[in-house]
């Protein structure tokens, strides 16, 4: 921005790495000041560019079409009505020292050369079908050290990519995809254990979130091989599914209107779809219903059938947390005398935590019957916790549970736990 200051900064920095920022506040930089840095671009360590493509792109083409052997961070943000195309000549297409690459609102002919040291890659706001899936997979193959990947508002064109092509990302730690459908990318990646996958979509309509966003877990999606915690959250217009375990995690967030009692729609689809994953070792299940509109009942699509289909696979479930749900459905399913199979579901279940708002939501008689029936078959609870959201029950009602449960806790609390809180 200032010729004299720029000259002083360059002289004093000697051989130190330079960081150049062009954009937003500095869009109207002084050309004379910037040109003082051009002879020293060979020691450029970080470059951040944003603003009007008509102003920025000519500068990039003219002064950065050369090899930059020390460049480790590159951030280009050119969001505009129409995406801009980065030229092949940028940095001579060679980024051998690059560790962090963030591209927003640009089209690039991936892959570039020399990406062996790249660890962070963000690609955002790319118009649909402007980058082939094959190009993206080629890029991943050329960057074997990738640890953090974000693909936001980016839908690649599948083209002629063979369905059997799978790219390994052995060092990946987290993958975030905010687009639809995510399966186009996931089905072609070998995800190692320990990775957290985050998927989000914001489209509206009656389309099923699971069928669109939760891929059939292929053999190479190793981060879903061991699930110890399942967390479901239902708002009046939002659904969230979170799976966690020592082998990694998966979080799906979306907004869908609709639902209903049909087990293949809305919230019931979430429960039903869990059968496609290995949840046999799940130890903790939480279901939270939060409604901003008290007049609407957003729990109706959690039916007895889909609840049974879910719990019958959870042989290692130890704790069940229900917040603002229709608890009677779960109580009936857990009662061996009332579920379709007549067997004890979740034989290792020891603790139930209920967060309720109104007295009608606490079915003490049914819960007592369920506890007694399970106890008669050698399966006993160790604790039941009831958290009242301002409602009152008599001590006699709650004490019925103490006949077969060593610890029954009842308390008042103004708010349920955060929906994404997971156990240690």
C-alpha positions as CSV (number, residue, x, y, z in Angstrom):
1,X,0.0,0.0,0.0
2,X,3.0,2.3,0.5
3,X,6.1,2.3,-1.6
4,X,8.6,3.5,1.1
5,X,7.3,1.0,3.7
6,X,7.3,-1.8,1.2
7,X,10.9,-1.1,0.2
8,X,11.9,-1.0,3.9
9,X,10.1,-4.3,4.6
10,X,11.8,-6.1,1.7
11,X,15.3,-4.7,2.6
12,X,15.0,-5.6,6.3
13,X,13.6,-9.1,5.6
14,X,16.7,-10.1,3.8
15,X,16.3,-13.8,2.9
16,X,13.3,-14.4,5.1
17,X,10.2,-15.9,3.5
18,X,7.7,-13.3,2.3
19,X,3.9,-13.4,2.7
20,X,1.9,-11.4,0.1
21,X,-1.8,-10.6,0.6
22,X,-3.8,-9.1,-2.3
23,X,-7.5,-8.6,-1.8
24,X,-10.5,-7.1,-0.2
25,X,-8.9,-4.2,1.8
26,X,-5.9,-4.3,-0.4
27,X,-7.7,-4.7,-3.7
28,X,-6.5,-1.2,-4.8
29,X,-2.9,-1.8,-3.9
30,X,-0.3,0.5,-5.2
31,X,1.2,-1.1,-8.3
32,X,4.6,0.6,-7.6
33,X,4.7,-0.9,-4.1
34,X,3.7,-4.3,-5.3
35,X,6.3,-4.3,-8.1
36,X,9.1,-3.9,-5.5
37,X,8.2,-7.4,-4.3
38,X,8.1,-9.0,-7.7
39,X,11.9,-9.6,-7.9
40,X,11.7,-11.4,-4.6
41,X,8.9,-13.8,-5.5
42,X,11.4,-16.7,-5.4
43,X,11.3,-16.4,-1.6
44,X,7.5,-16.3,-1.4
45,X,6.3,-18.4,1.4
46,X,2.6,-17.6,1.5
47,X,0.2,-16.0,-0.9
48,X,-3.4,-14.9,-0.2
49,X,-5.5,-13.5,-3.0
50,X,-9.2,-12.4,-3.0
51,X,-11.4,-9.9,-4.6
52,X,-12.6,-9.0,-8.1
53,X,-11.2,-11.5,-10.6
54,X,-11.0,-8.8,-13.3
55,X,-8.4,-7.0,-11.1
56,X,-6.7,-10.0,-9.5
57,X,-6.3,-12.5,-12.4
58,X,-4.1,-10.3,-14.6
59,X,-1.8,-9.8,-11.7
60,X,-1.5,-13.5,-11.1
61,X,-0.9,-14.3,-14.7
62,X,1.7,-11.7,-15.2
63,X,3.7,-12.0,-12.0
64,X,3.1,-15.5,-10.6
65,X,3.6,-17.6,-13.8
66,X,7.0,-18.7,-12.4
67,X,8.4,-21.4,-10.2
68,X,8.0,-20.6,-6.4
69,X,10.1,-23.2,-4.7
70,X,9.3,-22.1,-1.1
71,X,5.6,-21.5,-1.4
72,X,3.9,-23.4,1.4
73,X,0.5,-21.7,1.7
74,X,-1.8,-20.6,-1.1
75,X,-5.3,-19.2,-0.7
76,X,-7.2,-17.9,-3.7
77,X,-10.7,-16.6,-3.2
78,X,-12.4,-15.1,-6.2
79,X,-16.1,-15.5,-5.5
80,X,-18.1,-13.7,-8.3
81,X,-21.2,-14.2,-10.4
82,X,-19.2,-16.4,-12.7
83,X,-16.3,-18.6,-11.6
84,X,-12.9,-17.8,-12.9
85,X,-10.5,-20.3,-14.4
86,X,-7.0,-20.4,-13.1
87,X,-4.4,-20.6,-15.9
88,X,-2.2,-23.7,-16.3
89,X,0.9,-21.4,-16.2
90,X,0.3,-20.3,-12.6
91,X,3.5,-21.1,-10.7
92,X,4.6,-23.2,-13.7
93,X,2.1,-25.7,-12.5
94,X,4.7,-26.9,-9.9
95,X,4.0,-26.5,-6.2
96,X,6.6,-28.8,-4.7
97,X,6.7,-27.1,-1.3
98,X,3.0,-26.4,-0.9
99,X,1.4,-27.7,2.3
100,X,-1.9,-25.8,2.4
101,X,-4.1,-25.1,-0.7
102,X,-7.4,-23.3,-0.5
103,X,-9.4,-22.5,-3.6
104,X,-12.7,-20.7,-3.6
105,X,-14.8,-19.7,-6.5
106,X,-12.3,-20.8,-9.1
107,X,-12.0,-23.5,-11.7
108,X,-8.7,-25.3,-12.0
109,X,-7.5,-28.0,-14.3
110,X,-6.5,-30.4,-11.4
111,X,-4.1,-31.9,-10.8
112,X,-1.0,-29.7,-10.5
113,X,2.5,-31.0,-10.3
114,X,4.6,-31.5,-7.2
115,X,2.0,-31.9,-4.6
116,X,3.9,-34.5,-2.6
117,X,4.0,-32.3,0.5
118,X,0.4,-31.1,0.5
119,X,-1.5,-31.8,3.7
120,X,-4.5,-29.4,3.6
121,X,-6.9,-29.0,0.6
122,X,-10.1,-26.8,0.5
123,X,-12.1,-26.5,-2.7
124,X,-15.2,-24.4,-2.3
125,X,-17.9,-22.7,-4.4
126,X,-17.2,-24.4,-7.8
127,X,-20.0,-24.4,-10.3
128,X,-21.5,-27.8,-10.9
129,X,-19.8,-30.1,-13.5
130,X,-16.8,-27.8,-14.1
131,X,-14.3,-30.3,-12.6
132,X,-14.4,-34.0,-13.5
133,X,-14.4,-36.6,-10.7
134,X,-11.4,-38.2,-12.5
135,X,-9.5,-34.9,-12.2
136,X,-10.2,-34.8,-8.5
137,X,-9.1,-38.4,-8.0
138,X,-5.9,-37.7,-10.0
139,X,-5.3,-34.8,-7.7
140,X,-5.7,-36.9,-4.6
141,X,-3.3,-39.5,-6.0
142,X,-0.7,-36.8,-6.6
143,X,-1.0,-35.6,-3.0
144,X,-0.5,-38.8,-0.9
145,X,0.2,-36.8,2.4
146,X,-3.3,-35.2,2.5
147,X,-4.6,-35.0,6.1
148,X,-7.4,-32.4,5.9
149,X,-9.9,-32.1,3.0
150,X,-12.9,-29.8,2.6
151,X,-15.2,-29.9,-0.5
152,X,-17.9,-27.3,0.0
153,X,-20.5,-26.4,-2.6
154,X,-18.7,-28.5,-5.2
155,X,-20.2,-31.3,-7.2
156,X,-17.9,-33.0,-9.6
157,X,-19.0,-34.4,-12.9
158,X,-18.6,-38.2,-12.8
159,X,-17.7,-38.5,-16.5
160,X,-16.2,-41.9,-17.4
161,X,-14.7,-42.6,-14.0
162,X,-14.7,-46.4,-13.5
163,X,-16.8,-47.5,-10.6
164,X,-14.0,-49.8,-9.4
165,X,-11.5,-47.0,-9.1
166,X,-10.5,-46.4,-5.5
167,X,-7.9,-43.9,-4.3
168,X,-6.1,-44.5,-1.0
169,X,-5.6,-41.6,1.4
170,X,-3.5,-43.2,4.1
171,X,-2.8,-40.1,6.2
172,X,-6.3,-38.6,6.1
173,X,-7.6,-37.2,9.5
174,X,-10.8,-35.4,8.5
175,X,-13.0,-35.1,5.5
176,X,-15.8,-32.5,5.1
177,X,-18.2,-32.5,2.2
178,X,-20.9,-29.9,2.0
179,X,-22.6,-30.9,-1.3
180,X,-25.1,-33.3,-2.8
181,X,-24.6,-36.1,-3.5
182,X,-21.5,-36.9,-1.4
183,X,-21.4,-40.6,-2.4
184,X,-19.9,-39.6,-5.8
185,X,-16.7,-38.9,-4.0
186,X,-16.9,-41.2,-1.0
187,X,-17.4,-44.4,-3.1
188,X,-14.0,-43.8,-4.8
189,X,-11.9,-43.1,-1.6
190,X,-10.2,-45.5,0.7
191,X,-10.8,-43.9,4.1
192,X,-8.5,-45.2,6.9
193,X,-9.4,-45.9,10.5
194,X,-9.6,-42.9,12.8
195,X,-11.0,-40.4,10.2
196,X,-13.9,-38.1,11.0
197,X,-16.3,-37.6,8.0
198,X,-18.7,-34.7,8.0
199,X,-21.4,-34.4,5.4
200,X,-23.9,-31.6,5.1
201,X,-26.6,-30.7,2.7
202,X,-29.1,-27.8,2.7
203,X,-31.5,-28.7,0.0
204,X,-35.2,-28.8,0.9
205,X,-37.9,-31.3,-0.2
206,X,-39.2,-34.7,0.5
207,X,-36.2,-36.6,-0.7
208,X,-34.8,-39.0,1.8
209,X,-31.6,-37.7,3.4
210,X,-30.2,-41.2,4.0
211,X,-30.6,-42.5,0.5
212,X,-28.9,-39.3,-0.8
213,X,-26.2,-38.9,1.7
214,X,-25.3,-42.0,3.6
215,X,-23.5,-44.3,1.2
216,X,-23.6,-48.1,1.5
217,X,-20.4,-48.5,3.4
218,X,-18.0,-50.2,1.1
219,X,-15.1,-52.4,2.4
220,X,-12.6,-49.6,2.0
221,X,-14.5,-47.2,4.3
222,X,-12.7,-48.5,7.3
223,X,-13.6,-45.6,9.5
224,X,-17.1,-47.0,9.9
225,X,-15.9,-50.5,10.9
226,X,-16.4,-50.0,14.6
227,X,-19.2,-47.7,15.9
228,X,-19.5,-47.3,19.7
229,X,-21.8,-44.2,19.8
230,X,-24.8,-43.2,17.8
231,X,-26.5,-39.8,18.2
232,X,-29.7,-38.8,16.4
233,X,-31.1,-35.3,16.5
234,X,-34.4,-34.2,15.0
235,X,-35.5,-30.6,14.7
236,X,-38.7,-29.5,12.9
237,X,-36.6,-28.9,9.7
238,X,-33.2,-30.5,10.4
239,X,-31.9,-34.0,10.9
240,X,-28.5,-34.9,12.2
241,X,-26.8,-38.3,12.4
242,X,-23.5,-38.8,14.2
243,X,-21.6,-42.0,14.5
244,X,-18.4,-42.3,16.6
245,X,-15.9,-44.9,17.7
246,X,-12.2,-45.6,17.9
247,X,-12.2,-46.4,14.2
248,X,-13.4,-43.0,13.3
249,X,-16.6,-41.1,12.9
250,X,-19.4,-39.9,10.5
251,X,-21.5,-36.8,11.0
252,X,-24.4,-36.1,8.6
253,X,-26.3,-32.8,8.8
254,X,-29.1,-31.7,6.6
255,X,-32.4,-29.9,6.3
256,X,-35.4,-31.7,5.1
257,X,-39.1,-30.9,5.3
258,X,-41.6,-33.7,5.6
259,X,-41.5,-37.0,7.3
260,X,-44.6,-38.8,8.6
261,X,-45.3,-42.2,10.1
262,X,-43.9,-44.1,7.2
263,X,-40.8,-45.9,8.4
264,X,-39.1,-45.2,5.1
265,X,-39.4,-41.4,5.4
266,X,-38.1,-38.6,7.6
267,X,-36.8,-39.6,11.0
268,X,-37.8,-43.2,10.7
269,X,-35.5,-43.5,7.8
270,X,-32.6,-42.6,10.1
271,X,-33.3,-45.4,12.4
272,X,-34.0,-47.9,9.7
273,X,-30.9,-47.0,7.8
274,X,-28.6,-47.8,10.7
275,X,-29.1,-51.5,9.9
276,X,-26.8,-50.8,6.9
277,X,-23.9,-50.2,9.2
278,X,-22.2,-52.3,11.8
279,X,-23.8,-51.1,15.0
280,X,-23.5,-54.4,16.8
281,X,-20.8,-53.0,19.1
282,X,-22.5,-49.7,19.8
283,X,-22.5,-49.0,23.5
284,X,-24.4,-45.7,23.6
285,X,-27.4,-44.4,21.7
286,X,-28.9,-40.9,22.1
287,X,-32.0,-39.6,20.4
288,X,-32.9,-36.0,20.8
289,X,-36.1,-34.4,19.5
290,X,-36.1,-30.6,19.7
291,X,-39.1,-28.7,18.3
292,X,-39.2,-24.9,17.9
293,X,-42.9,-25.1,17.2
294,X,-44.7,-26.7,20.2
295,X,-47.9,-27.3,18.1
296,X,-46.1,-29.8,15.8
297,X,-45.2,-33.3,17.0
298,X,-42.0,-34.1,15.3
299,X,-41.6,-37.5,16.9
300,X,-44.5,-39.3,15.2
301,X,-42.3,-40.9,12.5
302,X,-40.2,-42.7,15.2
303,X,-42.4,-45.8,15.0
304,X,-42.3,-49.0,17.1
305,X,-41.4,-51.0,14.0
306,X,-38.3,-48.9,13.0
307,X,-37.3,-48.7,16.7
308,X,-37.3,-52.5,16.9
309,X,-35.4,-52.8,13.7
310,X,-32.7,-50.5,15.1
311,X,-32.4,-51.9,18.7
312,X,-32.4,-55.6,17.6
313,X,-28.9,-55.1,16.2
314,X,-27.4,-53.4,19.2
315,X,-26.3,-56.4,21.3
316,X,-23.7,-54.3,23.2
317,X,-25.8,-51.3,24.0
318,X,-25.2,-50.2,27.5
319,X,-26.8,-46.7,27.8
320,X,-29.8,-45.2,26.1
321,X,-30.5,-41.5,26.3
322,X,-33.9,-40.1,25.2
323,X,-34.6,-36.4,25.1
324,X,-38.1,-35.2,24.4
325,X,-39.0,-38.4,22.6
326,X,-42.1,-40.6,22.8
327,X,-40.6,-42.8,25.5
328,X,-43.5,-45.3,25.5
329,X,-42.4,-46.6,22.0
330,X,-38.9,-47.5,23.3
331,X,-40.3,-49.0,26.5
332,X,-42.7,-51.3,24.7
333,X,-39.9,-52.4,22.3
334,X,-37.6,-53.1,25.2
335,X,-40.2,-55.2,26.9
336,X,-39.7,-58.9,25.7
337,X,-43.4,-59.7,26.2
338,X,-44.4,-56.9,23.9
339,X,-41.9,-56.8,21.1
340,X,-42.3,-58.9,17.9
341,X,-39.6,-61.4,18.6
342,X,-40.4,-62.0,22.3
343,X,-36.7,-61.9,23.1
344,X,-34.6,-59.5,25.2
345,X,-33.4,-56.7,23.0
346,X,-30.1,-55.0,24.0
347,X,-29.2,-57.7,26.6
348,X,-26.3,-55.5,28.0
349,X,-28.4,-52.4,28.4
350,X,-27.9,-51.2,32.0
351,X,-28.8,-47.5,32.0
352,X,-31.6,-45.3,30.7
353,X,-31.7,-41.6,30.9
354,X,-34.9,-39.8,30.1
355,X,-35.3,-36.0,29.5
356,X,-39.0,-35.2,29.6
357,X,-41.2,-32.1,29.7
358,X,-44.7,-33.3,30.6
359,X,-46.1,-35.9,33.0
360,X,-47.8,-37.7,30.2
361,X,-44.4,-38.5,28.7
362,X,-43.3,-40.6,31.7
363,X,-45.0,-44.0,31.5
364,X,-44.1,-45.4,34.9
365,X,-46.3,-48.4,34.8
366,X,-45.1,-49.6,31.4
367,X,-41.5,-48.9,32.4
368,X,-41.9,-50.9,35.6
369,X,-43.3,-53.7,33.7
370,X,-40.5,-53.7,31.2
371,X,-37.9,-53.6,34.0
372,X,-39.6,-56.5,35.8
373,X,-40.0,-58.6,32.6
374,X,-36.3,-58.2,31.7
375,X,-35.3,-58.9,35.3
376,X,-37.3,-62.2,35.2
377,X,-35.1,-63.2,32.2
378,X,-31.9,-62.4,34.0
379,X,-31.3,-59.0,32.5
380,X,-31.3,-56.2,35.1
381,X,-30.8,-52.4,34.9
382,X,-28.2,-50.8,37.2
383,X,-29.6,-47.2,36.9
384,X,-32.5,-45.1,35.5
385,X,-32.2,-41.4,35.5
386,X,-35.3,-39.2,34.9
387,X,-34.8,-35.5,34.3
388,X,-37.9,-33.4,34.5
389,X,-38.2,-30.2,32.5
390,X,-40.4,-28.4,35.1
391,X,-43.0,-31.1,35.5
392,X,-43.8,-32.9,38.8
393,X,-44.4,-36.6,39.6
394,X,-45.1,-38.1,42.9
395,X,-42.4,-40.0,44.7
396,X,-44.6,-43.1,44.8
397,X,-44.6,-43.2,41.0
398,X,-40.9,-43.1,40.6
399,X,-40.3,-45.5,43.6
400,X,-42.0,-48.3,41.6
401,X,-38.9,-48.6,39.6
402,X,-36.7,-49.2,42.6
403,X,-38.0,-52.7,43.1
404,X,-35.7,-54.0,40.3
405,X,-33.3,-51.1,39.8
406,X,-30.5,-50.4,42.4
407,X,-30.2,-46.7,41.5
408,X,-33.2,-44.5,40.4
409,X,-32.4,-40.8,40.2
410,X,-35.0,-38.1,39.6
411,X,-34.2,-34.4,39.3
412,X,-35.3,-31.1,37.8
413,X,-33.2,-29.5,35.1
414,X,-34.0,-26.7,32.8
415,X,-32.3,-28.0,29.7
416,X,-31.4,-31.4,28.1
417,X,-27.7,-32.1,27.2
418,X,-26.3,-30.8,23.9
419,X,-27.4,-33.1,21.1
420,X,-23.8,-33.6,19.9
421,X,-22.4,-34.4,23.3
422,X,-20.8,-37.9,23.2
423,X,-19.7,-40.0,26.1
424,X,-16.0,-40.4,27.1
